[in-house]
Amino acid sequence: MQTAAALTMVRDDAFFLKAWLRHYGGLLGRENCYVVNHGRGAMVAELAAGCNVIGIPGDPHRNFDMKRWRMLNNFVMGLRCYYDHVIVGDVDELVVLDPEAGTDLPGFLAGVPPKRVLTPLGLEVIHRIDQEHDEIGDRILGPRRHVRPAPHYSKPCVVSAGTKIARGGHFTQYDQLHTPDHLYLLHLKYCDFNAYSETMDRRNAVSAETGAAIRDAAIGRHWFAEARGDDRAVFEAFSTLRMQDEFRMGPLRKRMHRTWKKRGETGYWQFDRPDFDTQYLLPERFNGLV
């Protein structure tokens, strides 16, 4: 058995795909990376050369997210036959290990007991446009150092147990909560103002092609132009989040465990996902990690 594979689905998002490939291709090897190429785009196939690229039709569909996660669920369970762990998520989500752990992500996963689901703590990398003026080059962390807690992105995304993953990847039917101290999921949607605007333009166009209204579609609200808001105002608002003096994530993990419970009668499990008005500065040891 190989230690770990990484799986994502992407359409046209070159900025985030490059980061995903640098991260998982460098840590796991491209031969252990699986990229579902929605629409069989030539750009995706070219960037992901050396990975396992799976081309699928790109026809617009109002139940896009439902279909996507049904397929990803099946891929994860199949890959589990050959890998100890499968990391699954959107292309703008990266699982990282705090260098303070003293090893890298594959080394850490090699020591994790089998038949578990790991839930990294979700942190959203935010671009403080009032302070961070450098463009992102081949690394995101360094030019960007600010994060905010994102319980919505504390996803059960490192899978070595037989389970079902809910649409969006937010819940599973695994009834235990494992939140390793040094494990994080970095959500990159807001890591760069220009990249955000370009990505939202493309996603708004995709949702428009379905011809569906927000209430009628199994697609995230953020894909629709009418729910978008003003891009610059979104980023300017990051400066109003309360800066914390220390990078202490233990209390956030404890809150997840305190509120762990069944998600009604769905068979899924969840923890509370409150909105926080805080932000943190990543320690310098994270620079260059992504």
Secondary structure, 3 states (H helix, E strand, C coil): CEEEEEEEEECCCHHHHHHHHHHHHHHHCHHHEEEEEECCCHHHHHHCCCCEEEEECCCCCCCHHHHHHHHHHHHHHHHCCCEEEEEECCCCEEEEECHHHCCCHHHHHHCCCCCCEECCEEEEEECCCCCCCCCCCCCCECCECEEEECHHHCCCCEECCCCCECHHHCCECCCCCECCCCEEEEECCCCCHHHHHHHHHHHHHHHHHHCCCHHHCCCCHHHCHHHCCCHHHHHHHHHHCEECCCCCCHHHHHHHHHCCEECCCCCCEECCCCCCCEEEECCHHHCCCC
